[in-house]
Amino acid sequence: MQLNLTAFKEKRPSIAPLFEYIENAALTQMEVSGYSATIPYPDNLVNYNRLFLPLFMYSPDSKEFVSLLNLFADWFERLSFDYPNIALINMLINKHSGVINNLRKVIASDDELVTFLDARIIEAEHIARSGVTVDYHPDLMKMLSLTDSVKSCSVPVDHLKLPYSSLYLDFRNPQAPVVTRSGQVIHGCYVQQRIVSWSVAQRINLVEGDASLRLQAERGTIQSGKDIMMFQMLFIYDTKDPDKIVNSAFNIAASVDAGVAINQAVLNDDDVDNVTFAGDSFEEMSAPISMVMNTIMYMNAKDSERIEIKEATGMKHKIKSLKNPSKRRKAEARAKRDFYDYVRIGKQFSFDGFFEVGGESDTDKKSPHLRLGHFHTYYVGERLKRDADGNVIRDENGKGIPIPPTSREKEIKWVAPVLINASESDNMQHKKRRIQ
């Protein structure tokens, strides 16, 4: 069915890509028309109309479709900045029982239903906000896997800021695959950040209504009266069957301005022994979670590098110049299948400087070994108080008066991994570390 959402796109330009997707999906009646292993998961959702939204359960000319369309439009344009996804899920449960009843025919439990809807909301938000796919320089991905998540996790959570409204981390690197503890390969991960005010959290009963957040409150990671920072992660598993793609959702949450370190905000199996969660365990997902957090820390680090590469956009411009209809159709099919826009990170890192021959003193030369990388924070700017003229303010003993640490800014720095007293021929083994 032809669906014209021009009025929606003009009224709500900030989320126009979502309306374009809905138009295309309605036109194809959500028929799955293909899948390409060349492009990342989010591009497959858009290019081949694979994202399910509850409104697609109704005809586009029905009042139910229009009602849900307006709900999603309001959510992604305004409400999602201040509310967690569970708020939208509760609205669907309380106000759109027809959708929920139909979904319950194919989704067995309430926990699975919430998990399913949460995943679809994350995917839809990525489309609505023109989310960015992050591609790794191959050496960077390997080096991040060799970064000590235990040391790095001393970095405070509230020092981490996503550089884009929504990220998809593309893990498709055969030289450095991201795997779960049981050996399942992770294709990629959506990452979104949100700060929920304490007043909103109270109003929607956020902490008490969520087992993991309730546990965080008991541990002191979430503190009464403080706004809550949430990192939403949706892991996409690699699969040979695109119609059976598995995903797992995780949240990392901590109070803002509470000095909570990453290792305090990430739960492990010892923390959740007496709590039941849907999906994979925290222990099972420790390596993928570590890669996500290491990536975010890298993108927040002072010397990180990233470059935008517009493959798909460039192809669209070239296609417009084609006059022959047949050539244009072939070019459009190829662009859809093979090209996508992304941000490449880590261009400045390579294994050229990975090996440090003779790195130890001759008197105490150790056998070849790996020195894991790590992230840490350090203070920047002025250390001493100054007057209006820029002169150091001193105490009665003539010593400069230091600026309190709470008033100084911090930056994240990455100390990359390095092999000591080794060469490329050495077969170095390393122990994988987990967030703890």
BAKETI-74134 format. One record per residue (C-alpha): x, y, z. Coordinates in pm, 1 decimal, padded with zeros to 6 digits. Layout:
N
     east    north       up
        X        Y        Z
...
//
This chain:
436
     east    north       up
  00000.0  00000.0  00000.0
  00124.5  00347.1 -00088.8
  00170.6  00552.4  00227.9
  00249.7  00923.5  00217.6
  00402.8  01058.5  00538.6
  00529.0  01386.9  00391.9
  00334.8  01586.6  00651.5
  00500.2  01390.9  00932.8
  00846.7  01441.2  00782.5
  00791.1  01815.3  00743.9
  00649.7  01854.0  01094.8
  00913.3  01633.8  01261.6
  01228.4  01664.2  01045.2
  01459.8  01541.2  01323.7
  01320.0  01187.5  01288.1
  01233.3  01192.1  00916.7
  01437.7  00873.7  00843.3
  01192.8  00671.8  01055.6
  00895.4  00791.5  00850.0
  01082.1  00711.1  00528.3
  01138.6  00359.1  00658.3
  00768.2  00318.7  00748.1
  00667.7  00440.2  00400.8
  00893.3  00185.4  00232.0
  00784.3 -00095.5  00464.2
  00416.9 -00021.8  00400.4
  00477.3 -00019.9  00024.5
  00640.2 -00364.1  00033.6
  00391.4 -00488.8  00296.8
  00690.9 -00588.7  00514.1
  00788.4 -00860.3  00269.1
  01142.8 -00975.2  00341.5
  01320.1 -00930.5  00011.9
  01678.3 -01015.7  00088.5
  01980.5 -00991.8  00311.5
  02342.3 -00896.7  00245.1
  02635.6 -01021.2  00451.1
  02842.0 -00734.1  00307.7
  02662.4 -00458.8  00495.2
  02607.4 -00433.1  00873.3
  02289.6 -00532.7  01049.9
  02124.4 -00183.7  01074.1
  02162.5 -00129.5  00698.5
  01996.9 -00466.1  00634.6
  01701.1 -00353.9  00845.7
  01657.7 -00039.7  00635.3
  01748.2 -00171.8  00291.0
  01540.0 -00488.4  00315.7
  01253.1 -00372.2  00540.7
  01338.1 -00610.6  00822.9
  01251.4 -00397.0  01126.2
  00922.9 -00496.0  01289.2
  00718.7 -00221.2  01457.3
  00384.0 -00291.0  01631.0
  00198.7 -00055.9  01396.7
  00269.8 -00295.0  01108.3
  00016.4 -00533.9  01263.1
 -00257.2 -00305.2  01130.7
 -00354.1 -00172.5  00791.3
 -00205.4  00175.1  00724.6
 -00555.9  00317.5  00676.3
 -00676.0  00192.0  01016.0
 -00719.0  00409.7  01324.2
 -00493.3  00170.5  01519.2
 -00208.2  00226.7  01273.1
 -00247.6  00604.8  01293.9
 -00264.3  00596.3  01673.6
  00055.1  00392.5  01701.0
  00227.9  00606.6  01439.0
  00157.9  00918.2  01645.2
  00275.0  00744.2  01962.1
  00607.4  00645.5  01804.8
  00646.7  00991.2  01649.6
  00598.2  01159.3  01989.4
  00831.7  00910.9  02155.1
  01129.5  00945.4  01922.7
  01091.0  01319.8  01872.5
  01057.6  01422.0  02237.8
  01002.3  01161.0  02507.6
  01293.3  00925.0  02441.0
  01546.1  01189.2  02548.5
  01414.6  01181.5  02905.0
  01248.8  00842.5  02949.3
  01384.9  00487.2  02935.3
  01241.2  00239.5  02684.7
  01035.4  00064.3  02951.3
  00812.3  00374.1  02962.9
  00714.0  00325.5  02598.1
  00667.7 -00048.4  02653.4
  00430.9  00022.8  02943.7
  00234.5  00265.8  02724.1
  00195.1 -00009.3  02464.3
  00085.7 -00259.6  02730.5
 -00162.6 -00021.1  02896.7
 -00305.6  00162.5  02594.5
 -00271.5 -00079.6  02302.0
 -00388.1 -00412.6  02435.4
 -00474.9 -00541.2  02085.0
 -00109.4 -00527.8  01980.1
  00009.4 -00685.9  02302.3
 -00249.0 -00966.4  02287.1
 -00144.7 -01051.5  01930.8
  00224.2 -01051.3  02025.4
  00155.5 -01278.7  02321.3
  00028.4 -01542.2  02078.7
  00385.1 -01588.3  01950.6
  00593.2 -01466.1  02246.9
  00551.2 -01691.3  02545.7
  00646.2 -01492.8  02853.9
  00614.6 -01132.7  02971.8
  00993.5 -01108.4  03015.0
  01049.4 -01219.2  02655.5
  00785.9 -00973.0  02535.8
  00956.8 -00682.0  02712.9
  01296.5 -00792.4  02577.9
  01154.9 -00819.7  02223.8
  00996.4 -00473.3  02233.0
  01306.3 -00318.0  02392.1
  01521.1 -00451.3  02106.1
  01284.0 -00316.6  01840.0
  01276.0  00027.3  02007.8
  01657.3  00043.1  02010.9
  01668.9 -00051.4  01642.0
  01398.2  00202.7  01554.7
  01575.3  00479.3  01747.1
  01893.7  00409.9  01550.2
  01700.4  00462.7  01228.1
  01510.8  00767.6  01355.9
  01828.6  00944.7  01471.5
  02034.4  00851.4  01163.3
  02258.0  00643.3  01389.4
  02623.4  00590.7  01302.1
  02795.1  00261.1  01224.0
  03142.4  00242.8  01379.4
  03404.0  00047.9  01185.4
  03736.7 -00044.6  01344.4
  04082.4 -00025.7  01200.6
  04172.6 -00399.5  01214.7
  04472.1 -00342.9  01440.3
  04270.4 -00122.7  01674.8
  04013.7 -00394.1  01733.9
  04286.9 -00643.2  01823.3
  04454.9 -00393.1  02052.0
  04129.4 -00312.6  02230.1
  04083.1 -00686.2  02290.9
  04429.3 -00675.8  02456.8
  04330.6 -00388.8  02683.8
  04300.8 -00468.2  03053.4
  03935.1 -00418.5  03137.1
  04009.8 -00456.5  03509.6
  04242.9 -00153.2  03521.3
  04033.8  00040.2  03271.0
  03721.2 -00005.6  03472.4
  03841.3  00242.6  03733.6
  03726.8  00515.7  03490.6
  03408.6  00683.5  03624.6
  03095.7  00603.4  03424.0
  02988.8  00966.1  03396.8
  03312.0  01048.5  03210.9
  03181.5  00851.2  02913.2
  02981.9  01034.3  02647.6
  02866.0  00891.4  02318.2
  02984.4  01112.8  02031.6
  02663.2  01035.6  01838.5
  02300.7  00988.6  01943.4
  02311.1  00619.1  01851.8
  02600.5  00389.1  01762.8
  02624.1  00049.7  01602.4
  02964.3 -00108.5  01668.1
  03049.1 -00336.5  01377.4
  03244.5 -00633.7  01514.0
  03276.8 -00820.8  01181.8
  03652.8 -00872.8  01193.5
  03771.0 -01229.6  01132.0
  04118.4 -01147.2  01273.0
  03974.8 -01034.1  01606.8
  03624.5 -01181.8  01652.5
  03421.6 -01079.3  01957.8
  03287.9 -01394.8  02120.7
  03086.4 -01489.0  02424.6
  03225.9 -01716.9  02693.0
  03060.1 -02015.9  02521.4
  03220.7 -01922.5  02188.5
  02927.7 -01758.9  02005.9
  03038.1 -01484.7  01766.5
  02888.0 -01138.8  01811.1
  02812.7 -00957.5  01485.9
  02783.1 -00609.6  01639.0
  02621.6 -00402.0  01909.4
  02388.6 -00102.7  01930.1
  02485.1  00148.4  02200.1
  02265.2  00435.3  02319.4
  02303.3  00664.2  02617.1
  02035.4  00830.1  02822.5
  02018.5  01035.8  03141.0
  01695.7  00984.3  03333.6
  01619.9  01245.9  03597.6
  01549.7  01120.3  03947.0
  01201.5  01274.6  03935.9
  01117.9  01081.8  03616.5
  01264.3  00761.1  03762.6
  01038.0  00798.9  04065.1
  00731.3  00886.4  03859.3
  00753.5  00571.1  03645.0
  00883.1  00350.1  03929.9
  01194.1  00278.2  03722.5
  01425.0  00138.4  03989.6
  01173.1 -00068.7  04181.3
  01027.1 -00209.4  03860.7
  01356.5 -00337.9  03719.6
  01546.0 -00620.5  03890.6
  01894.0 -00510.6  03777.9
  01836.4 -00144.0  03870.1
  01691.9 -00245.5  04206.0
  02006.4 -00446.8  04269.0
  02219.8 -00147.0  04167.9
  02035.7  00064.6  04423.4
  02105.5 -00195.3  04691.6
  02476.6 -00187.4  04597.1
  02486.5  00194.9  04610.2
  02560.8  00232.8  04239.9
  02227.3  00411.7  04198.3
  02171.5  00668.5  04472.6
  01851.0  00836.0  04580.4
  01806.4  01189.1  04447.8
  02069.1  01162.0  04171.4
  01996.9  01141.9  03799.5
  02065.4  00804.3  03640.2
  02294.8  00755.3  03340.9
  02203.6  00449.6  03132.3
  02399.3  00279.6  02855.1
  02167.6  00059.7  02650.2
  02338.7 -00221.5  02458.4
  02180.2 -00458.0  02208.1
  02415.6 -00733.8  02092.6
  02352.6 -00893.8  01753.4
  02470.7 -01252.9  01714.2
  02631.0 -01375.0  01394.4
  02418.1 -01627.7  01212.3
  02397.4 -01808.4  00880.7
  02020.9 -01759.7  00875.8
  01918.8 -01391.1  00859.4
  01561.1 -01483.6  00949.8
  01674.6 -01619.7  01285.9
  01905.7 -01347.3  01415.8
  01944.5 -01359.9  01794.0
  02004.4 -01056.7  02012.0
  02070.2 -00982.5  02379.2
  01999.8 -00653.4  02555.1
  02196.4 -00518.4  02853.0
  02187.7 -00196.0  03050.2
  02469.9 -00036.7  03246.3
  02333.9  00220.6  03488.9
  02482.2  00445.4  03755.0
  02404.9  00771.1  03928.9
  02550.7  01082.3  03770.6
  02812.5  01271.4  03975.0
  02845.9  00984.2  04219.8
  03200.1  00886.1  04120.3
  03086.1  00534.9  04026.3
  03350.0  00343.9  03830.0
  03262.5  00119.6  03536.3
  03349.2 -00196.7  03729.2
  03100.3 -00093.8  03997.9
  02824.6 -00032.9  03741.8
  02866.3 -00365.4  03559.9
  02703.4 -00655.9  03737.2
  02859.0 -01002.8  03734.6
  02724.0 -01345.4  03812.7
  02807.4 -01321.2  04183.1
  02587.7 -01012.1  04204.5
  02285.5 -01175.0  04042.2
  02291.1 -01523.1  04197.6
  01947.9 -01473.4  04350.3
  01793.7 -01267.8  04068.6
  01638.4 -01404.5  03750.8
  01703.3 -01219.5  03424.1
  01585.8 -01289.7  03073.9
  01855.3 -01366.1  02818.3
  02225.6 -01442.4  02857.0
  02415.6 -01405.1  03182.0
  02653.4 -01120.9  03251.6
  02938.1 -01370.7  03276.0
  02852.7 -01511.1  02931.4
  02867.3 -01160.5  02780.1
  03173.3 -01031.3  02968.6
  03402.2 -01011.8  02661.0
  03146.8 -00834.4  02436.2
  03061.7 -00589.5  02715.1
  03435.1 -00523.1  02766.5
  03476.3 -00449.2  02393.5
  03183.8 -00205.4  02403.2
  03317.0 -00019.7  02706.0
  03674.4 -00015.8  02569.7
  03542.0  00128.3  02243.4
  03347.9  00402.5  02420.4
  03652.3  00484.8  02632.2
  03869.0  00497.0  02319.8
  03623.9  00734.1  02148.8
  03634.2  00954.5  02459.8
  04014.5  00945.6  02486.1
  04210.1  01260.0  02407.6
  04406.5  01126.0  02111.5
  04138.6  00910.3  01949.5
  04086.9  00941.8  01576.5
  03783.3  00890.8  01358.8
  03699.1  00964.7  00999.6
  03360.9  00960.3  00824.1
  03342.2  00746.3  00510.1
  03032.1  00803.0  00293.4
  03029.2  00503.0  00059.0
  02650.9  00475.2  00021.1
  02600.0  00851.4 -00003.4
  02862.8  00871.4 -00277.4
  02697.0  00589.5 -00470.8
  02357.4  00762.9 -00452.8
  02506.6  01075.5 -00611.5
  02660.8  00866.9 -00891.3
  02334.3  00681.6 -00954.8
  02147.1  01008.1 -01003.1
  02366.1  01082.6 -01304.4
  02281.0  00753.4 -01480.5
  02039.0  00801.8 -01769.3
  01991.1  00436.9 -01869.9
  01705.1  00283.9 -01660.2
  01856.5 -00066.5 -01669.5
  02198.5  00054.2 -01554.3
  02033.5  00261.6 -01282.7
  01838.5 -00040.1 -01145.5
  02154.3 -00253.6 -01140.0
  02351.5  00022.7 -00968.9
  02075.3  00072.6 -00709.3
  02066.7 -00301.6 -00633.8
  02445.7 -00307.8 -00594.1
  02447.7  00001.9 -00371.2
  02177.9 -00153.0 -00155.0
  02374.7 -00478.0 -00127.8
  02736.9 -00363.3 -00100.1
  02772.4 -00005.1  00024.9
  02711.1  00172.8  00352.8
  02822.8  00485.9  00538.5
  03037.2  00446.7  00848.1
  03286.7  00607.8  01082.4
  03629.1  00442.9  01089.0
  03813.2  00466.9  01423.3
  04173.4  00395.0  01514.7
  04353.1  00494.7  01198.1
  04657.6  00605.6  01397.8
  04711.2  00264.3  01560.1
  04884.9 -00029.6  01400.6
  05101.4 -00320.6  01502.3
  05406.9 -00132.8  01372.7
  05469.4 -00006.9  01724.3
  05332.6 -00310.0  01900.5
  05666.8 -00482.3  01947.5
  05918.0 -00335.7  02189.3
  06249.3 -00514.5  02145.2
  06485.2 -00468.0  02435.4
  06223.1 -00285.9  02633.2
  06362.3 -00403.1  02968.2
  06705.9 -00326.4  03109.0
  06989.0 -00565.8  03014.7
  07043.5 -00648.9  03379.6
  06684.7 -00749.6  03437.3
  06574.9 -00862.4  03095.0
  06255.0 -01062.3  03107.4
  06135.8 -01319.8  02861.4
  05896.8 -01197.4  02589.6
  05567.2 -01096.8  02746.5
  05257.3 -00892.0  02679.5
  05194.5 -00567.4  02863.2
  04817.2 -00518.3  02842.1
  04683.6 -00176.5  02753.0
  04451.0  00014.6  02981.7
  04250.3  00335.5  03007.3
  04279.8  00582.3  03290.6
  04180.7  00939.9  03370.4
  04414.7  01224.5  03447.2
  04366.9  01585.7  03552.3
  04411.5  01863.0  03296.0
  04443.8  02237.6  03318.6
  04566.7  02458.2  03598.3
  04675.0  02290.9  03921.5
  04704.6  02604.6  04136.2
  04462.1  02888.0  04210.1
  04532.2  03220.1  04037.6
  04408.4  03575.9  04088.7
  04244.0  03799.4  03827.4
  04589.4  03896.8  03694.5
  04693.9  03534.1  03649.5
  04931.3  03523.7  03945.9
  04948.1  03213.3  04164.8
  04766.7  03259.3  04496.0
  04988.3  03147.9  04784.3
  04929.2  03056.4  05147.8
  05107.4  03203.3  05451.3
  05403.9  02972.4  05385.4
  05441.6  03090.2  05027.6
  05316.5  02767.9  04872.7
  05071.9  02778.3  04584.4
  04715.8  02689.0  04683.7
  04596.7  02385.0  04484.7
  04263.2  02375.3  04306.7
  04044.4  02106.5  04470.2
  04028.5  01787.9  04259.9
  03648.2  01815.8  04245.1
  03689.5  02146.8  04057.6
  03938.0  02017.1  03800.0
  03858.2  01853.8  03470.6
  03970.1  01503.8  03377.7
  04053.5  01347.0  03044.0
  04061.0  00981.2  02945.1
  04390.6  00847.8  02815.7
  04462.6  00512.4  02655.1
  04791.0  00337.2  02716.6
  04797.4  00089.7  02427.5
  04915.7 -00272.3  02474.0
  05271.4 -00360.5  02379.3
  05483.3 -00673.6  02350.0
  05804.7 -00647.4  02554.4
  06128.0 -00811.9  02438.0
  05940.2 -00978.1  02154.1
  05933.9 -00997.0  01778.5
  05661.3 -01082.1  01529.7
  05783.4 -01439.2  01523.4
  05712.5 -01491.6  01891.4
  05394.9 -01683.9  01967.3
  05259.8 -01478.3  02253.3
  04971.3 -01600.5  02462.9
  04758.9 -01372.3  02673.7
  04493.3 -01421.9  02934.7
  04157.6 -01269.7  02850.7
  04037.6 -01029.8  03116.3
  03682.7 -00950.5  03209.4
  03510.7 -00657.6  03371.0
  03504.3 -00719.0  03743.0
//
